[in-house]
Amino acid sequence: MEKNYQIKKIMLLKGKLQHVILLNSQGEVFETNCFGEAMKICELLNTNTDSGWKYEIVQILNNK
């Protein structure tokens, strides 16, 4: 089973949690098969957030 990873942003808007999947520079869902890359990006985003949003890794399982 192949694993891919996406990153989601968790925001609090008008008292409700909103989950948003991050996009790449072409407007497509960002996805990688390298957990280390996803972790590095997620840590970078969490360190640099100025709005208090949180970023988490989402694991996608592919049955191939």
C-alpha positions in Angstrom: 0.0 0.0 0.0 1.4 3.3 -1.1 1.2 6.3 1.3 1.1 10.0 0.2 0.8 13.0 2.4 -1.1 16.3 2.2 -1.1 19.2 4.6 -4.2 20.8 6.0 -4.6 24.2 7.7 -6.9 24.4 10.6 -8.5 27.8 11.2 -11.1 29.1 13.6 -13.5 31.4 11.7 -16.6 32.8 13.3 -16.3 30.3 16.1 -16.2 27.2 13.8 -13.2 25.1 12.9 -12.4 25.2 9.2 -10.1 22.6 7.6 -8.4 23.6 4.3 -6.1 21.4 2.2 -3.0 23.3 1.0 -2.5 23.8 -2.8 0.8 23.9 -4.7 1.8 26.8 -7.0 -0.3 25.5 -9.9 -3.5 25.5 -7.8 -3.6 21.7 -7.4 -3.7 19.9 -4.0 -0.1 19.6 -2.7 0.8 15.9 -2.2 4.1 14.1 -1.7 5.1 10.6 -1.0 7.9 11.7 1.3 6.9 12.0 4.9 10.0 13.9 5.7 9.2 16.6 3.1 5.6 16.9 4.5 6.9 17.2 8.1 9.5 19.8 7.1 6.9 22.0 5.4 4.4 21.5 8.2 6.9 22.5 10.8 7.9 25.6 8.8 4.3 26.7 8.4 3.6 26.2 12.1 6.7 28.1 13.1 5.9 31.0 10.8 2.1 31.4 11.3 1.2 34.9 12.3 -2.6 34.2 12.6 -2.4 31.3 15.0 -3.5 28.7 12.5 -2.3 25.2 12.9 -1.0 22.9 10.1 -1.2 19.1 10.2 -0.2 16.2 7.9 -2.9 14.1 6.4 -1.9 10.6 5.3 -3.5 9.3 2.1 -3.5 5.5 1.5 -3.5 4.3 -2.1 -4.4 0.7 -2.9 -2.1 0.0 -5.8 
